[in-house]
């Protein structure tokens, strides 16, 4: 295998993940300044924070259309452009409605990226390394989050309008992503199944691994024939696809009812609730990002060895324990250990759900409907994320921190049952082998 080329292509595409993470988390350092700047009430403020997630839901919902019609690569060009325009637009906006528009466009880019980037990487990756390579996307999401936290901490000291620079600095990695995309090829699986360009696909496969290129192309063509014979007239929600659809939807729901986005978006506010000052809250938030980064890196080294299911079992137990401890801390009004519990929570999340979600969903659908399946999983994920982000401030205020974190804990108990009883293992198997097990059997 030509490891350098495959890794290089995966790293470039995973830059979309870096921008995904940066765009998602950067608002945490700016949200209170934005609320004060435009004098927003609680409902307007919740809408301002969740508008990007609304854009993300729509971007995820529509992401499969250009990915299938135009190709994975051209769609990624559009995503890079949206990131660039959004970062500049939010930094320079002179009114609240204009700010909302550009945050929406950035969210749209995040949603489309969460569909297109993982399926691209999964389609160019050898089976034995697919978990680690698709995991690069999540690794870059986490890297984007930690860089945005550190950036917010440093920029937050520059003055009352520092929030503009916090949001505008994203233009730099956005431009870099746009400049590097010409160096990656189109997905060979897309070229075969959508365009019938076997010769072009074979050249790309030979660059990946000349020894196996012929056999892989043959497997793709054979599976494509079977798909068209058996699945061509079946919609994504037909009986044939019920297993991968169920797995993708439940996996995406559990990802968000863990409370992860509530913690990422509102981390400074949660730390404030525990008695930390504003500066310490921002620094602690940067620490959360660093833990997330480290344990995502650890997970990438285990995902192809231990498997997706094993990581999820370990993570589920850890999330249940840490969320229960945070909930108890709020009930007892003893907040001293809450930062520690949240750090451990992030470690378990990064090692399990965080590392596995985009890998697993990108693997379980057939070639013909992979983009649509990824869209379903990603859209479900982002609808839940928008609901959690919008409702968390009111929920925490009315129900209290103890009840809120107890709800997240109970959801992770149900996730444990899902992983134990329903989740299949996909490590070390080609996309076509997984398809035969879940759909064409």
Order of alpha helices (4+ residues) and beta strands (2+ residues): alpha-alpha-alpha-alpha-alpha-alpha-alpha-alpha-alpha-alpha-alpha-alpha-alpha-alpha-alpha-alpha-alpha-alpha
